[in-house]
Amino acid sequence: MEHDKTIDELLQAREAYDRRDWAVALDRLRGLDQLRAEDCLALATAAYLMGDIDEAVRALQAGYQQMITNGNDLGAVRFAFWLALILNVRG
């Protein structure tokens, strides 16, 4: 049953992200473990737009690590770009 709940929450999070409901997407994604890289990017985006820069950085780091682990260099570059941009703007 816990697995079904997790899937439902992930689907709700993705739907909220697609309709640009950042607060709901952030709330749903925050509570989930083992997010895929695409979901880490969604979490980072929602967190950033809701003002939680630290959460955004952690999500981007997790997505970057997944891409490196999976040998997806281009995907890793995408995460590294957003991470560098946020950290540069932040100072």
Secondary structure, DSSP 8 states (H G I E B T S, - for coil): -HHHHHHHHHHHHHHHHHTT-HHHHHHHHHT-SS--HHHHHHHHHHHHHTT-HHHHHHHHHHHHHHHHHTT-HHHHHHHHHHHHHHHHHH-
